[in-house]
Amino acid sequence: MQVQDSKQNIPEDILESLRTYGGIGGLRGLLQDEGALAEKAALYSAVSDPIRLKILTLLSVRPLCVCVVREVLGIADSRLSYHLSILKNVEFIRGEKQGNRIIYHITEKGRHWLAA
C-alpha cells in the first residue's frame, strides 16, 4: 500500500522507516537551519579551488607574506588577493600586519579542513 504525501506516492514501508526520524516533517526539519547550511556550503566552496588548497598547503608549512605566496604560485596580485579574501572570510587564514607587510597564518580551522 502507498500513501499520498506532497503529491508523491511514497511506499508505506519507506514511510514506516522514516517515522524514526519524525517522518517527512522530521526530514524537512533537518533543512530548517538555512544559516548553518549556508555556512557549510561556504566552507566547502572555499576548499573547492586548487589555488586555495595550494595557499593553505603553503601556509601549513609556515606563515608567509603575499610576495612569497605570489612568487611560488606565479599568479597576479589581484587573483591572489581574491583567493586570500575567501580564505579569510571562512576563517581558514588570518593576516598579521608586520611593518609594511601582512603575514598570513593558517588557523586551526584551516588546518582541520586541509587535513580532511
PDB file as gemmi writes it, atoms N, CA and C in Angstrom:
CRYST1    1.000    1.000    1.000  90.00  90.00  90.00 P 1                      
ATOM      1  N   MET A   1       0.841  -1.186   0.000  1.00  0.00           N  
ATOM      2  CA  MET A   1       0.000   0.000   0.000  1.00  0.00           C  
ATOM      3  C   MET A   1       0.879   1.239   0.000  1.00  0.00           C  
ATOM      4  N   GLN A   2       0.467   2.260  -0.756  1.00  0.00           N  
ATOM      5  CA  GLN A   2       1.211   3.502  -0.819  1.00  0.00           C  
ATOM      6  C   GLN A   2       0.400   4.619  -0.193  1.00  0.00           C  
ATOM      7  N   VAL A   3       1.115   5.637   0.341  1.00  0.00           N  
ATOM      8  CA  VAL A   3       0.476   6.767   1.000  1.00  0.00           C  
ATOM      9  C   VAL A   3       0.757   8.004   0.183  1.00  0.00           C  
ATOM     10  N   GLN A   4      -0.280   8.833  -0.030  1.00  0.00           N  
ATOM     11  CA  GLN A   4      -0.116  10.088  -0.752  1.00  0.00           C  
ATOM     12  C   GLN A   4       0.460  11.129   0.200  1.00  0.00           C  
ATOM     13  N   ASP A   5       1.612  11.749  -0.155  1.00  0.00           N  
ATOM     14  CA  ASP A   5       2.241  12.791   0.665  1.00  0.00           C  
ATOM     15  C   ASP A   5       2.930  13.780  -0.257  1.00  0.00           C  
ATOM     16  N   SER A   6       2.507  15.036  -0.207  1.00  0.00           N  
ATOM     17  CA  SER A   6       3.119  16.094  -1.006  1.00  0.00           C  
ATOM     18  C   SER A   6       3.164  15.736  -2.487  1.00  0.00           C  
ATOM     19  N   LYS A   7       2.068  15.234  -3.010  1.00  0.00           N  
ATOM     20  CA  LYS A   7       1.943  14.890  -4.416  1.00  0.00           C  
ATOM     21  C   LYS A   7       2.892  13.773  -4.854  1.00  0.00           C  
ATOM     22  N   GLN A   8       3.467  13.054  -3.917  1.00  0.00           N  
ATOM     23  CA  GLN A   8       4.354  11.935  -4.236  1.00  0.00           C  
ATOM     24  C   GLN A   8       3.763  10.658  -3.633  1.00  0.00           C  
ATOM     25  N   ASN A   9       3.886   9.601  -4.350  1.00  0.00           N  
ATOM     26  CA  ASN A   9       3.470   8.308  -3.813  1.00  0.00           C  
ATOM     27  C   ASN A   9       4.666   7.697  -3.115  1.00  0.00           C  
ATOM     28  N   ILE A  10       4.596   7.633  -1.795  1.00  0.00           N  
ATOM     29  CA  ILE A  10       5.684   7.078  -1.001  1.00  0.00           C  
ATOM     30  C   ILE A  10       5.231   5.739  -0.461  1.00  0.00           C  
ATOM     31  N   PRO A  11       5.994   4.693  -0.747  1.00  0.00           N  
ATOM     32  CA  PRO A  11       5.608   3.363  -0.247  1.00  0.00           C  
ATOM     33  C   PRO A  11       5.517   3.348   1.285  1.00  0.00           C  
ATOM     34  N   GLU A  12       4.565   2.614   1.788  1.00  0.00           N  
ATOM     35  CA  GLU A  12       4.304   2.551   3.231  1.00  0.00           C  
ATOM     36  C   GLU A  12       5.531   2.073   4.009  1.00  0.00           C  
ATOM     37  N   ASP A  13       6.281   1.099   3.473  1.00  0.00           N  
ATOM     38  CA  ASP A  13       7.445   0.594   4.201  1.00  0.00           C  
ATOM     39  C   ASP A  13       8.521   1.677   4.353  1.00  0.00           C  
ATOM     40  N   ILE A  14       8.640   2.550   3.370  1.00  0.00           N  
ATOM     41  CA  ILE A  14       9.602   3.649   3.480  1.00  0.00           C  
ATOM     42  C   ILE A  14       9.124   4.672   4.503  1.00  0.00           C  
ATOM     43  N   LEU A  15       7.826   5.002   4.440  1.00  0.00           N  
ATOM     44  CA  LEU A  15       7.271   5.927   5.436  1.00  0.00           C  
ATOM     45  C   LEU A  15       7.449   5.372   6.848  1.00  0.00           C  
ATOM     46  N   GLU A  16       7.254   4.086   6.992  1.00  0.00           N  
ATOM     47  CA  GLU A  16       7.410   3.457   8.302  1.00  0.00           C  
ATOM     48  C   GLU A  16       8.846   3.608   8.797  1.00  0.00           C  
ATOM     49  N   SER A  17       9.822   3.403   7.926  1.00  0.00           N  
ATOM     50  CA  SER A  17      11.223   3.549   8.345  1.00  0.00           C  
ATOM     51  C   SER A  17      11.574   5.007   8.647  1.00  0.00           C  
ATOM     52  N   LEU A  18      10.882   5.925   8.017  1.00  0.00           N  
ATOM     53  CA  LEU A  18      11.133   7.349   8.266  1.00  0.00           C  
ATOM     54  C   LEU A  18      10.545   7.836   9.591  1.00  0.00           C  
ATOM     55  N   ARG A  19       9.618   7.097  10.152  1.00  0.00           N  
ATOM     56  CA  ARG A  19       8.993   7.512  11.420  1.00  0.00           C  
ATOM     57  C   ARG A  19      10.037   7.670  12.525  1.00  0.00           C  
ATOM     58  N   THR A  20      11.128   6.922  12.436  1.00  0.00           N  
ATOM     59  CA  THR A  20      12.222   7.047  13.404  1.00  0.00           C  
ATOM     60  C   THR A  20      12.772   8.471  13.424  1.00  0.00           C  
ATOM     61  N   TYR A  21      12.717   9.123  12.277  1.00  0.00           N  
ATOM     62  CA  TYR A  21      13.261  10.484  12.140  1.00  0.00           C  
ATOM     63  C   TYR A  21      12.174  11.552  12.203  1.00  0.00           C  
ATOM     64  N   GLY A  22      10.967  11.137  12.525  1.00  0.00           N  
ATOM     65  CA  GLY A  22       9.860  12.088  12.589  1.00  0.00           C  
ATOM     66  C   GLY A  22       9.108  12.209  11.275  1.00  0.00           C  
ATOM     67  N   GLY A  23       9.275  11.223  10.417  1.00  0.00           N  
ATOM     68  CA  GLY A  23       8.575  11.223   9.140  1.00  0.00           C  
ATOM     69  C   GLY A  23       9.120  12.282   8.190  1.00  0.00           C  
ATOM     70  N   ILE A  24       8.304  12.593   7.201  1.00  0.00           N  
ATOM     71  CA  ILE A  24       8.685  13.602   6.200  1.00  0.00           C  
ATOM     72  C   ILE A  24       8.932  14.948   6.878  1.00  0.00           C  
ATOM     73  N   GLY A  25       8.102  15.290   7.817  1.00  0.00           N  
ATOM     74  CA  GLY A  25       8.269  16.560   8.548  1.00  0.00           C  
ATOM     75  C   GLY A  25       9.577  16.617   9.309  1.00  0.00           C  
ATOM     76  N   GLY A  26       9.977  15.492   9.882  1.00  0.00           N  
ATOM     77  CA  GLY A  26      11.252  15.438  10.596  1.00  0.00           C  
ATOM     78  C   GLY A  26      12.430  15.637   9.664  1.00  0.00           C  
ATOM     79  N   LEU A  27      12.341  15.037   8.483  1.00  0.00           N  
ATOM     80  CA  LEU A  27      13.400  15.230   7.498  1.00  0.00           C  
ATOM     81  C   LEU A  27      13.456  16.681   7.031  1.00  0.00           C  
ATOM     82  N   ARG A  28      12.276  17.283   6.829  1.00  0.00           N  
ATOM     83  CA  ARG A  28      12.250  18.705   6.447  1.00  0.00           C  
ATOM     84  C   ARG A  28      12.883  19.569   7.533  1.00  0.00           C  
ATOM     85  N   GLY A  29      12.686  19.168   8.782  1.00  0.00           N  
ATOM     86  CA  GLY A  29      13.258  19.920   9.901  1.00  0.00           C  
ATOM     87  C   GLY A  29      14.774  19.970   9.869  1.00  0.00           C  
ATOM     88  N   LEU A  30      15.402  18.936   9.299  1.00  0.00           N  
ATOM     89  CA  LEU A  30      16.864  18.931   9.171  1.00  0.00           C  
ATOM     90  C   LEU A  30      17.360  20.065   8.281  1.00  0.00           C  
ATOM     91  N   LEU A  31      16.491  20.551   7.421  1.00  0.00           N  
ATOM     92  CA  LEU A  31      16.873  21.584   6.455  1.00  0.00           C  
ATOM     93  C   LEU A  31      16.460  22.988   6.890  1.00  0.00           C  
ATOM     94  N   GLN A  32      15.890  23.113   8.076  1.00  0.00           N  
ATOM     95  CA  GLN A  32      15.380  24.402   8.539  1.00  0.00           C  
ATOM     96  C   GLN A  32      16.468  25.423   8.826  1.00  0.00           C  
ATOM     97  N   ASP A  33      17.615  24.987   9.296  1.00  0.00           N  
ATOM     98  CA  ASP A  33      18.672  25.920   9.674  1.00  0.00           C  
ATOM     99  C   ASP A  33      19.457  26.339   8.437  1.00  0.00           C  
ATOM    100  N   GLU A  34      18.879  27.265   7.689  1.00  0.00           N  
ATOM    101  CA  GLU A  34      19.489  27.730   6.444  1.00  0.00           C  
ATOM    102  C   GLU A  34      20.866  28.345   6.685  1.00  0.00           C  
ATOM    103  N   GLY A  35      21.034  29.030   7.817  1.00  0.00           N  
ATOM    104  CA  GLY A  35      22.315  29.665   8.126  1.00  0.00           C  
ATOM    105  C   GLY A  35      23.434  28.652   8.257  1.00  0.00           C  
ATOM    106  N   ALA A  36      23.174  27.568   8.963  1.00  0.00           N  
ATOM    107  CA  ALA A  36      24.191  26.531   9.144  1.00  0.00           C  
ATOM    108  C   ALA A  36      24.518  25.857   7.822  1.00  0.00           C  
ATOM    109  N   LEU A  37      23.510  25.623   7.000  1.00  0.00           N  
ATOM    110  CA  LEU A  37      23.746  25.004   5.699  1.00  0.00           C  
ATOM    111  C   LEU A  37      24.522  25.944   4.784  1.00  0.00           C  
ATOM    112  N   ALA A  38      24.206  27.233   4.826  1.00  0.00           N  
ATOM    113  CA  ALA A  38      24.929  28.213   4.008  1.00  0.00           C  
ATOM    114  C   ALA A  38      26.380  28.317   4.453  1.00  0.00           C  
ATOM    115  N   GLU A  39      26.619  28.257   5.764  1.00  0.00           N  
ATOM    116  CA  GLU A  39      27.995  28.310   6.271  1.00  0.00           C  
ATOM    117  C   GLU A  39      28.785  27.087   5.816  1.00  0.00           C  
ATOM    118  N   LYS A  40      28.160  25.939   5.896  1.00  0.00           N  
ATOM    119  CA  LYS A  40      28.836  24.710   5.466  1.00  0.00           C  
ATOM    120  C   LYS A  40      29.137  24.775   3.965  1.00  0.00           C  
ATOM    121  N   ALA A  41      28.205  25.284   3.183  1.00  0.00           N  
ATOM    122  CA  ALA A  41      28.431  25.424   1.745  1.00  0.00           C  
ATOM    123  C   ALA A  41      29.595  26.366   1.465  1.00  0.00           C  
ATOM    124  N   ALA A  42      29.702  27.452   2.227  1.00  0.00           N  
ATOM    125  CA  ALA A  42      30.808  28.402   2.051  1.00  0.00           C  
ATOM    126  C   ALA A  42      32.149  27.744   2.371  1.00  0.00           C  
ATOM    127  N   LEU A  43      32.175  26.910   3.402  1.00  0.00           N  
ATOM    128  CA  LEU A  43      33.412  26.217   3.763  1.00  0.00           C  
ATOM    129  C   LEU A  43      33.838  25.248   2.657  1.00  0.00           C  
ATOM    130  N   TYR A  44      32.890  24.489   2.145  1.00  0.00           N  
ATOM    131  CA  TYR A  44      33.218  23.554   1.061  1.00  0.00           C  
ATOM    132  C   TYR A  44      33.645  24.318  -0.190  1.00  0.00           C  
ATOM    133  N   SER A  45      32.986  25.423  -0.458  1.00  0.00           N  
ATOM    134  CA  SER A  45      33.350  26.239  -1.613  1.00  0.00           C  
ATOM    135  C   SER A  45      34.773  26.778  -1.474  1.00  0.00           C  
ATOM    136  N   ALA A  46      35.135  27.173  -0.268  1.00  0.00           N  
ATOM    137  CA  ALA A  46      36.473  27.735  -0.032  1.00  0.00           C  
ATOM    138  C   ALA A  46      37.574  26.731  -0.331  1.00  0.00           C  
ATOM    139  N   VAL A  47      37.336  25.459  -0.075  1.00  0.00           N  
ATOM    140  CA  VAL A  47      38.368  24.453  -0.322  1.00  0.00           C  
ATOM    141  C   VAL A  47      38.174  23.728  -1.657  1.00  0.00           C  
ATOM    142  N   SER A  48      37.237  24.217  -2.459  1.00  0.00           N  
ATOM    143  CA  SER A  48      36.979  23.546  -3.735  1.00  0.00           C  
ATOM    144  C   SER A  48      37.900  24.027  -4.851  1.00  0.00           C  
ATOM    145  N   ASP A  49      38.667  25.063  -4.604  1.00  0.00           N  
ATOM    146  CA  ASP A  49      39.549  25.605  -5.629  1.00  0.00           C  
ATOM    147  C   ASP A  49      40.993  25.170  -5.382  1.00  0.00           C  
ATOM    148  N   PRO A  50      41.664  24.629  -6.391  1.00  0.00           N  
ATOM    149  CA  PRO A  50      43.045  24.169  -6.202  1.00  0.00           C  
ATOM    150  C   PRO A  50      44.001  25.269  -5.737  1.00  0.00           C  
ATOM    151  N   ILE A  51      43.801  26.490  -6.182  1.00  0.00           N  
ATOM    152  CA  ILE A  51      44.695  27.576  -5.749  1.00  0.00           C  
ATOM    153  C   ILE A  51      44.559  27.805  -4.247  1.00  0.00           C  
ATOM    154  N   ARG A  52      43.333  27.777  -3.738  1.00  0.00           N  
ATOM    155  CA  ARG A  52      43.140  27.977  -2.302  1.00  0.00           C  
ATOM    156  C   ARG A  52      43.720  26.810  -1.506  1.00  0.00           C  
ATOM    157  N   LEU A  53      43.628  25.613  -2.041  1.00  0.00           N  
ATOM    158  CA  LEU A  53      44.260  24.472  -1.374  1.00  0.00           C  
ATOM    159  C   LEU A  53      45.780  24.614  -1.376  1.00  0.00           C  
ATOM    160  N   LYS A  54      46.324  25.133  -2.451  1.00  0.00           N  
ATOM    161  CA  LYS A  54      47.771  25.373  -2.506  1.00  0.00           C  
ATOM    162  C   LYS A  54      48.183  26.418  -1.478  1.00  0.00           C  
ATOM    163  N   ILE A  55      47.381  27.474  -1.348  1.00  0.00           N  
ATOM    164  CA  ILE A  55      47.685  28.518  -0.356  1.00  0.00           C  
ATOM    165  C   ILE A  55      47.672  27.921   1.043  1.00  0.00           C  
ATOM    166  N   LEU A  56      46.647  27.145   1.349  1.00  0.00           N  
ATOM    167  CA  LEU A  56      46.567  26.507   2.669  1.00  0.00           C  
ATOM    168  C   LEU A  56      47.759  25.587   2.901  1.00  0.00           C  
ATOM    169  N   THR A  57      48.157  24.850   1.870  1.00  0.00           N  
ATOM    170  CA  THR A  57      49.296  23.948   1.994  1.00  0.00           C  
ATOM    171  C   THR A  57      50.570  24.732   2.288  1.00  0.00           C  
ATOM    172  N   LEU A  58      50.784  25.820   1.565  1.00  0.00           N  
ATOM    173  CA  LEU A  58      51.973  26.653   1.810  1.00  0.00           C  
ATOM    174  C   LEU A  58      51.974  27.205   3.230  1.00  0.00           C  
ATOM    175  N   LEU A  59      50.815  27.695   3.666  1.00  0.00           N  
ATOM    176  CA  LEU A  59      50.737  28.304   4.997  1.00  0.00           C  
ATOM    177  C   LEU A  59      50.791  27.256   6.107  1.00  0.00           C  
ATOM    178  N   SER A  60      50.535  26.007   5.765  1.00  0.00           N  
ATOM    179  CA  SER A  60      50.647  24.963   6.787  1.00  0.00           C  
ATOM    180  C   SER A  60      52.106  24.688   7.133  1.00  0.00           C  
ATOM    181  N   VAL A  61      53.019  25.057   6.230  1.00  0.00           N  
ATOM    182  CA  VAL A  61      54.449  24.880   6.473  1.00  0.00           C  
ATOM    183  C   VAL A  61      54.963  25.980   7.389  1.00  0.00           C  
ATOM    184  N   ARG A  62      54.573  27.227   7.066  1.00  0.00           N  
ATOM    185  CA  ARG A  62      54.974  28.370   7.884  1.00  0.00           C  
ATOM    186  C   ARG A  62      54.189  29.593   7.443  1.00  0.00           C  
ATOM    187  N   PRO A  63      54.050  30.582   8.316  1.00  0.00           N  
ATOM    188  CA  PRO A  63      53.409  31.841   7.921  1.00  0.00           C  
ATOM    189  C   PRO A  63      54.223  32.504   6.802  1.00  0.00           C  
ATOM    190  N   LEU A  64      53.524  33.112   5.849  1.00  0.00           N  
ATOM    191  CA  LEU A  64      54.185  33.716   4.699  1.00  0.00           C  
ATOM    192  C   LEU A  64      53.570  35.057   4.333  1.00  0.00           C  
ATOM    193  N   CYS A  65      54.384  35.916   3.717  1.00  0.00           N  
ATOM    194  CA  CYS A  65      53.863  37.168   3.191  1.00  0.00           C  
ATOM    195  C   CYS A  65      53.319  36.928   1.781  1.00  0.00           C  
ATOM    196  N   VAL A  66      52.534  37.866   1.302  1.00  0.00           N  
ATOM    197  CA  VAL A  66      51.921  37.757  -0.016  1.00  0.00           C  
ATOM    198  C   VAL A  66      52.979  37.599  -1.099  1.00  0.00           C  
ATOM    199  N   CYS A  67      54.089  38.322  -0.975  1.00  0.00           N  
ATOM    200  CA  CYS A  67      55.106  38.269  -2.026  1.00  0.00           C  
ATOM    201  C   CYS A  67      55.654  36.856  -2.221  1.00  0.00           C  
ATOM    202  N   VAL A  68      55.794  36.091  -1.154  1.00  0.00           N  
ATOM    203  CA  VAL A  68      56.285  34.712  -1.277  1.00  0.00           C  
ATOM    204  C   VAL A  68      55.211  33.820  -1.899  1.00  0.00           C  
ATOM    205  N   VAL A  69      53.991  33.929  -1.417  1.00  0.00           N  
ATOM    206  CA  VAL A  69      52.895  33.110  -1.953  1.00  0.00           C  
ATOM    207  C   VAL A  69      52.725  33.404  -3.442  1.00  0.00           C  
ATOM    208  N   ARG A  70      52.730  34.674  -3.813  1.00  0.00           N  
ATOM    209  CA  ARG A  70      52.591  35.079  -5.214  1.00  0.00           C  
ATOM    210  C   ARG A  70      53.714  34.479  -6.068  1.00  0.00           C  
ATOM    211  N   GLU A  71      54.934  34.539  -5.556  1.00  0.00           N  
ATOM    212  CA  GLU A  71      56.090  34.025  -6.298  1.00  0.00           C  
ATOM    213  C   GLU A  71      55.987  32.510  -6.487  1.00  0.00           C  
ATOM    214  N   VAL A  72      55.619  31.801  -5.445  1.00  0.00           N  
ATOM    215  CA  VAL A  72      55.511  30.336  -5.532  1.00  0.00           C  
ATOM    216  C   VAL A  72      54.406  29.934  -6.503  1.00  0.00           C  
ATOM    217  N   LEU A  73      53.250  30.597  -6.410  1.00  0.00           N  
ATOM    218  CA  LEU A  73      52.115  30.218  -7.242  1.00  0.00           C  
ATOM    219  C   LEU A  73      52.178  30.816  -8.646  1.00  0.00           C  
ATOM    220  N   GLY A  74      52.923  31.908  -8.796  1.00  0.00           N  
ATOM    221  CA  GLY A  74      53.028  32.547 -10.108  1.00  0.00           C  
ATOM    222  C   GLY A  74      51.723  33.140 -10.596  1.00  0.00           C  
ATOM    223  N   ILE A  75      50.982  33.788  -9.693  1.00  0.00           N  
ATOM    224  CA  ILE A  75      49.707  34.397 -10.085  1.00  0.00           C  
ATOM    225  C   ILE A  75      49.731  35.897  -9.805  1.00  0.00           C  
ATOM    226  N   ALA A  76      48.831  36.622 -10.431  1.00  0.00           N  
ATOM    227  CA  ALA A  76      48.740  38.070 -10.287  1.00  0.00           C  
ATOM    228  C   ALA A  76      48.257  38.448  -8.890  1.00  0.00           C  
ATOM    229  N   ASP A  77      48.656  39.655  -8.453  1.00  0.00           N  
ATOM    230  CA  ASP A  77      48.244  40.154  -7.139  1.00  0.00           C  
ATOM    231  C   ASP A  77      46.730  40.145  -6.969  1.00  0.00           C  
ATOM    232  N   SER A  78      46.001  40.593  -7.982  1.00  0.00           N  
ATOM    233  CA  SER A  78      44.540  40.683  -7.848  1.00  0.00           C  
ATOM    234  C   SER A  78      43.920  39.301  -7.666  1.00  0.00           C  
ATOM    235  N   ARG A  79      44.432  38.335  -8.388  1.00  0.00           N  
ATOM    236  CA  ARG A  79      43.912  36.969  -8.267  1.00  0.00           C  
ATOM    237  C   ARG A  79      44.243  36.383  -6.897  1.00  0.00           C  
ATOM    238  N   LEU A  80      45.456  36.618  -6.422  1.00  0.00           N  
ATOM    239  CA  LEU A  80      45.856  36.139  -5.105  1.00  0.00           C  
ATOM    240  C   LEU A  80      45.023  36.798  -4.015  1.00  0.00           C  
ATOM    241  N   SER A  81      44.811  38.100  -4.149  1.00  0.00           N  
ATOM    242  CA  SER A  81      44.004  38.838  -3.177  1.00  0.00           C  
ATOM    243  C   SER A  81      42.592  38.259  -3.084  1.00  0.00           C  
ATOM    244  N   TYR A  82      42.022  37.920  -4.229  1.00  0.00           N  
ATOM    245  CA  TYR A  82      40.689  37.319  -4.272  1.00  0.00           C  
ATOM    246  C   TYR A  82      40.659  36.014  -3.475  1.00  0.00           C  
ATOM    247  N   HIS A  83      41.618  35.142  -3.708  1.00  0.00           N  
ATOM    248  CA  HIS A  83      41.654  33.848  -3.024  1.00  0.00           C  
ATOM    249  C   HIS A  83      41.934  34.010  -1.528  1.00  0.00           C  
ATOM    250  N   LEU A  84      42.818  34.929  -1.181  1.00  0.00           N  
ATOM    251  CA  LEU A  84      43.097  35.183   0.240  1.00  0.00           C  
ATOM    252  C   LEU A  84      41.844  35.692   0.954  1.00  0.00           C  
ATOM    253  N   SER A  85      41.087  36.551   0.300  1.00  0.00           N  
ATOM    254  CA  SER A  85      39.881  37.089   0.946  1.00  0.00           C  
ATOM    255  C   SER A  85      38.856  35.998   1.207  1.00  0.00           C  
ATOM    256  N   ILE A  86      38.728  35.054   0.286  1.00  0.00           N  
ATOM    257  CA  ILE A  86      37.799  33.937   0.508  1.00  0.00           C  
ATOM    258  C   ILE A  86      38.254  33.106   1.701  1.00  0.00           C  
ATOM    259  N   LEU A  87      39.535  32.813   1.773  1.00  0.00           N  
ATOM    260  CA  LEU A  87      40.062  32.027   2.894  1.00  0.00           C  
ATOM    261  C   LEU A  87      39.939  32.777   4.216  1.00  0.00           C  
ATOM    262  N   LYS A  88      40.101  34.092   4.187  1.00  0.00           N  
ATOM    263  CA  LYS A  88      39.931  34.892   5.415  1.00  0.00           C  
ATOM    264  C   LYS A  88      38.474  34.911   5.841  1.00  0.00           C  
ATOM    265  N   ASN A  89      37.567  35.031   4.884  1.00  0.00           N  
ATOM    266  CA  ASN A  89      36.135  35.115   5.203  1.00  0.00           C  
ATOM    267  C   ASN A  89      35.613  33.878   5.908  1.00  0.00           C  
ATOM    268  N   VAL A  90      36.184  32.725   5.608  1.00  0.00           N  
ATOM    269  CA  VAL A  90      35.748  31.491   6.277  1.00  0.00           C  
ATOM    270  C   VAL A  90      36.675  31.139   7.441  1.00  0.00           C  
ATOM    271  N   GLU A  91      37.574  32.054   7.758  1.00  0.00           N  
ATOM    272  CA  GLU A  91      38.484  31.931   8.904  1.00  0.00           C  
ATOM    273  C   GLU A  91      39.438  30.746   8.791  1.00  0.00           C  
ATOM    274  N   PHE A  92      39.878  30.444   7.572  1.00  0.00           N  
ATOM    275  CA  PHE A  92      40.895  29.414   7.368  1.00  0.00           C  
ATOM    276  C   PHE A  92      42.296  30.009   7.495  1.00  0.00           C  
ATOM    277  N   ILE A  93      42.399  31.310   7.276  1.00  0.00           N  
ATOM    278  CA  ILE A  93      43.672  32.009   7.440  1.00  0.00           C  
ATOM    279  C   ILE A  93      43.407  33.332   8.154  1.00  0.00           C  
ATOM    280  N   ARG A  94      44.491  33.906   8.674  1.00  0.00           N  
ATOM    281  CA  ARG A  94      44.403  35.237   9.269  1.00  0.00           C  
ATOM    282  C   ARG A  94      45.658  35.994   8.876  1.00  0.00           C  
ATOM    283  N   GLY A  95      45.521  37.296   8.778  1.00  0.00           N  
ATOM    284  CA  GLY A  95      46.652  38.141   8.434  1.00  0.00           C  
ATOM    285  C   GLY A  95      47.121  38.924   9.650  1.00  0.00           C  
ATOM    286  N   GLU A  96      48.434  39.089   9.758  1.00  0.00           N  
ATOM    287  CA  GLU A  96      49.039  39.836  10.869  1.00  0.00           C  
ATOM    288  C   GLU A  96      49.972  40.878  10.269  1.00  0.00           C  
ATOM    289  N   LYS A  97      49.681  42.131  10.550  1.00  0.00           N  
ATOM    290  CA  LYS A  97      50.496  43.214   9.997  1.00  0.00           C  
ATOM    291  C   LYS A  97      51.844  43.250  10.703  1.00  0.00           C  
ATOM    292  N   GLN A  98      52.908  43.253   9.902  1.00  0.00           N  
ATOM    293  CA  GLN A  98      54.275  43.380  10.408  1.00  0.00           C  
ATOM    294  C   GLN A  98      54.975  44.425   9.541  1.00  0.00           C  
ATOM    295  N   GLY A  99      55.052  45.630  10.076  1.00  0.00           N  
ATOM    296  CA  GLY A  99      55.617  46.727   9.293  1.00  0.00           C  
ATOM    297  C   GLY A  99      54.736  47.020   8.096  1.00  0.00           C  
ATOM    298  N   ASN A 100      55.329  46.996   6.900  1.00  0.00           N  
ATOM    299  CA  ASN A 100      54.572  47.260   5.670  1.00  0.00           C  
ATOM    300  C   ASN A 100      53.956  46.002   5.072  1.00  0.00           C  
ATOM    301  N   ARG A 101      54.183  44.871   5.679  1.00  0.00           N  
ATOM    302  CA  ARG A 101      53.708  43.600   5.132  1.00  0.00           C  
ATOM    303  C   ARG A 101      52.614  42.991   6.002  1.00  0.00           C  
ATOM    304  N   ILE A 102      51.839  42.154   5.350  1.00  0.00           N  
ATOM    305  CA  ILE A 102      50.881  41.324   6.077  1.00  0.00           C  
ATOM    306  C   ILE A 102      51.379  39.889   5.957  1.00  0.00           C  
ATOM    307  N   ILE A 103      51.548  39.264   7.099  1.00  0.00           N  
ATOM    308  CA  ILE A 103      51.980  37.868   7.150  1.00  0.00           C  
ATOM    309  C   ILE A 103      50.730  37.021   7.379  1.00  0.00           C  
ATOM    310  N   TYR A 104      50.531  36.047   6.510  1.00  0.00           N  
ATOM    311  CA  TYR A 104      49.356  35.189   6.610  1.00  0.00           C  
ATOM    312  C   TYR A 104      49.706  33.893   7.333  1.00  0.00           C  
ATOM    313  N   HIS A 105      48.784  33.487   8.198  1.00  0.00           N  
ATOM    314  CA  HIS A 105      48.912  32.273   9.009  1.00  0.00           C  
ATOM    315  C   HIS A 105      47.694  31.397   8.737  1.00  0.00           C  
ATOM    316  N   ILE A 106      47.892  30.097   8.725  1.00  0.00           N  
ATOM    317  CA  ILE A 106      46.759  29.185   8.663  1.00  0.00           C  
ATOM    318  C   ILE A 106      46.196  29.063  10.085  1.00  0.00           C  
ATOM    319  N   THR A 107      44.892  28.995  10.203  1.00  0.00           N  
ATOM    320  CA  THR A 107      44.251  28.832  11.515  1.00  0.00           C  
ATOM    321  C   THR A 107      44.044  27.344  11.796  1.00  0.00           C  
ATOM    322  N   GLU A 108      43.670  27.024  13.014  1.00  0.00           N  
ATOM    323  CA  GLU A 108      43.363  25.630  13.338  1.00  0.00           C  
ATOM    324  C   GLU A 108      42.202  25.119  12.484  1.00  0.00           C  
ATOM    325  N   LYS A 109      41.241  25.983  12.253  1.00  0.00           N  
ATOM    326  CA  LYS A 109      40.106  25.619  11.394  1.00  0.00           C  
ATOM    327  C   LYS A 109      40.607  25.292   9.986  1.00  0.00           C  
ATOM    328  N   GLY A 110      41.537  26.086   9.478  1.00  0.00           N  
ATOM    329  CA  GLY A 110      42.121  25.834   8.165  1.00  0.00           C  
ATOM    330  C   GLY A 110      42.909  24.540   8.123  1.00  0.00           C  
ATOM    331  N   ARG A 111      43.671  24.281   9.193  1.00  0.00           N  
ATOM    332  CA  ARG A 111      44.434  23.022   9.267  1.00  0.00           C  
ATOM    333  C   ARG A 111      43.494  21.820   9.261  1.00  0.00           C  
ATOM    334  N   HIS A 112      42.408  21.944   9.997  1.00  0.00           N  
ATOM    335  CA  HIS A 112      41.420  20.857  10.059  1.00  0.00           C  
ATOM    336  C   HIS A 112      40.866  20.550   8.665  1.00  0.00           C  
ATOM    337  N   TRP A 113      40.444  21.579   7.943  1.00  0.00           N  
ATOM    338  CA  TRP A 113      39.859  21.380   6.619  1.00  0.00           C  
ATOM    339  C   TRP A 113      40.893  20.913   5.605  1.00  0.00           C  
ATOM    340  N   LEU A 114      42.138  21.349   5.760  1.00  0.00           N  
ATOM    341  CA  LEU A 114      43.196  20.900   4.852  1.00  0.00           C  
ATOM    342  C   LEU A 114      43.463  19.407   5.045  1.00  0.00           C  
ATOM    343  N   ALA A 115      43.393  18.957   6.283  1.00  0.00           N  
ATOM    344  CA  ALA A 115      43.661  17.554   6.595  1.00  0.00           C  
ATOM    345  C   ALA A 115      42.495  16.633   6.239  1.00  0.00           C  
ATOM    346  N   ALA A 116      41.306  17.218   6.080  1.00  0.00           N  
ATOM    347  CA  ALA A 116      40.100  16.402   5.818  1.00  0.00           C  
ATOM    348  C   ALA A 116      40.113  15.754   4.453  1.00  0.00           C  
TER     349      ALA A 116                                                      
END                                                                             
